[in-house]
Amino acid sequence: MAGGLAAGLGTGLRAQDAPTLRPAAGSESGTPRPTLKKDAAADADAVQLPEGQVALPEEEDKSAVKKEYSFNPVQAKKDVSVGEFYFKKGDYKAAAGRFTEATKWNAGNAEAWLRLGETEEKQGDKKSARAAYEKYLDLAADAKNAGEIRQRLEKLKK
């Protein structure tokens, strides 16, 4: 049926190239789902797509892999820079994400903690802003703006 349909549409697909239908694994309803046949010439774990592209199996999907952080001050600096761009643009959610990433790459980056605190404060998240400001003050207790940050912390506690 699938091969006839493909041939009828003039796609040039042969019946053996058409997706086959089979029940989903663990499916009680037996609802069919399309799957692609493996190409004999392709790697045993890869599936040959009609366009000639090769897809990785689901368990190797890079988006599903949890990101691991290690000390990387260069990446932290880049994330702070991009976060500042988003902050100036008014996209505080994106900015907070970048500043958070920067703190994960380099937990000792006082600027990232300060900027994260400012961003969380702009978003109205007092608890997160306080935590970020406190971490900033732990790292840079003698900074020029330490008094100002302490005042902000007092306001956020109310």
C-alpha positions as CSV (number, residue, x, y, z in Angstrom):
1,M,0.0,0.0,0.0
2,A,2.7,2.5,1.0
3,G,4.8,1.6,-2.1
4,G,1.8,2.0,-4.4
5,L,1.0,5.3,-2.8
6,A,4.5,6.6,-3.2
7,A,4.7,5.4,-6.8
8,G,1.3,6.9,-7.5
9,L,2.5,10.3,-6.2
10,G,5.4,10.3,-8.6
11,T,8.1,10.4,-5.9
12,G,10.3,7.8,-7.5
13,L,10.3,5.7,-4.3
14,R,10.3,2.0,-4.7
15,A,8.1,-0.2,-2.5
16,Q,11.2,-1.4,-0.5
17,D,12.1,2.2,0.2
18,A,8.7,3.2,1.7
19,P,8.3,3.3,5.5
20,T,6.7,0.3,7.1
21,L,4.1,0.4,9.8
22,R,4.4,-1.5,13.0
23,P,2.9,-1.1,16.5
24,A,4.9,1.1,18.9
25,A,7.0,-0.7,21.5
26,G,5.0,-1.2,24.7
27,S,1.8,0.1,23.1
28,E,-1.3,-1.6,24.3
29,S,-3.4,0.0,21.5
30,G,-1.3,-1.4,18.7
31,T,-1.3,2.0,17.0
32,P,1.0,1.7,14.1
33,R,3.9,4.2,13.7
34,P,6.1,4.6,10.6
35,T,9.6,3.3,10.8
36,L,12.3,3.4,8.1
37,K,14.0,0.2,6.9
38,K,17.7,0.0,7.5
39,D,20.0,0.4,4.5
40,A,22.3,-2.6,4.2
41,A,25.2,-0.4,3.3
42,A,24.7,1.9,6.2
43,D,26.1,1.4,9.7
44,A,24.1,-1.1,11.8
45,D,23.0,1.5,14.2
46,A,22.0,4.2,11.7
47,V,18.8,4.5,9.7
48,Q,19.0,5.5,6.0
49,L,16.6,8.4,5.4
50,P,14.9,8.9,2.0
51,E,16.9,12.2,1.4
52,G,20.2,10.3,1.9
53,Q,20.8,11.7,5.4
54,V,21.7,9.4,8.3
55,A,20.0,9.8,11.7
56,L,21.4,8.6,15.0
57,P,19.4,6.2,17.1
58,E,17.3,7.8,19.8
59,E,19.6,6.8,22.6
60,E,22.5,8.8,21.0
61,D,20.4,12.0,20.6
62,K,22.6,14.8,21.7
63,S,19.7,16.9,23.0
64,A,18.9,14.2,25.5
65,V,22.4,14.1,26.9
66,K,22.9,16.0,30.2
67,K,25.4,18.7,29.9
68,E,28.5,18.3,32.1
69,Y,30.3,21.4,33.3
70,S,34.0,21.7,34.2
71,F,36.0,24.8,35.0
72,N,36.1,26.8,31.8
73,P,36.6,30.6,32.4
74,V,36.7,31.3,28.7
75,Q,33.3,29.9,28.2
76,A,32.0,31.6,31.3
77,K,33.3,35.0,29.9
78,K,31.5,34.3,26.6
79,D,28.3,33.5,28.4
80,V,28.5,36.7,30.5
81,S,29.1,38.7,27.3
82,V,26.1,37.1,25.5
83,G,24.0,37.5,28.7
84,E,24.8,41.2,28.8
85,F,23.6,41.5,25.2
86,Y,20.3,39.9,26.1
87,F,20.0,42.1,29.2
88,K,20.5,45.3,27.2
89,K,17.9,44.0,24.7
90,G,15.4,43.4,27.5
91,D,15.3,39.7,27.2
92,Y,15.8,38.9,30.9
93,K,14.9,35.3,30.7
94,A,17.6,34.6,28.0
95,A,20.1,36.8,30.0
96,A,19.4,34.8,33.2
97,G,20.1,31.6,31.3
98,R,23.4,32.8,30.0
99,F,24.5,34.2,33.4
100,T,23.5,30.9,35.0
101,E,25.6,29.0,32.4
102,A,28.5,31.2,33.2
103,T,28.3,30.4,36.9
104,K,28.3,26.7,36.1
105,W,31.4,27.1,34.0
106,N,33.2,29.2,36.6
107,A,31.5,29.4,40.0
108,G,34.2,31.9,41.1
109,N,33.1,34.5,38.4
110,A,31.8,37.3,40.6
111,E,30.6,39.3,37.6
112,A,28.4,36.5,36.5
113,W,26.8,36.2,39.9
114,L,26.3,40.0,40.1
115,R,24.7,40.1,36.6
116,L,22.5,37.1,37.5
117,G,21.3,38.9,40.6
118,E,20.4,42.0,38.6
119,T,18.6,39.9,36.0
120,E,16.6,37.9,38.6
121,E,15.7,41.2,40.3
122,K,14.4,42.6,37.0
123,Q,12.3,39.5,36.6
124,G,10.9,39.9,40.1
125,D,12.5,36.7,41.5
126,K,13.6,38.0,44.9
127,K,14.8,34.7,46.3
128,S,17.1,34.0,43.3
129,A,18.3,37.6,43.2
130,R,19.2,37.4,46.9
131,A,21.1,34.1,46.5
132,A,23.0,35.5,43.5
133,Y,23.9,38.8,45.3
134,E,25.0,36.9,48.4
135,K,27.3,34.7,46.3
136,Y,28.6,37.8,44.6
137,L,29.4,39.4,48.0
138,D,31.1,36.2,49.1
139,L,33.4,36.4,46.1
140,A,33.9,40.1,46.0
141,A,33.3,41.5,49.5
142,D,35.6,44.4,49.0
143,A,34.2,45.4,45.5
144,K,33.5,49.1,44.9
145,N,29.8,48.4,44.6
146,A,29.6,46.1,47.7
147,G,27.7,48.7,49.7
148,E,25.1,49.2,47.0
149,I,24.6,45.4,46.7
150,R,24.1,45.1,50.4
151,Q,21.5,47.8,50.2
152,R,19.7,45.9,47.4
153,L,19.9,42.7,49.6
154,E,18.1,44.6,52.4
155,K,15.4,45.7,50.0
156,L,14.9,42.2,48.7
157,K,14.5,40.8,52.2
158,K,11.5,42.9,52.8
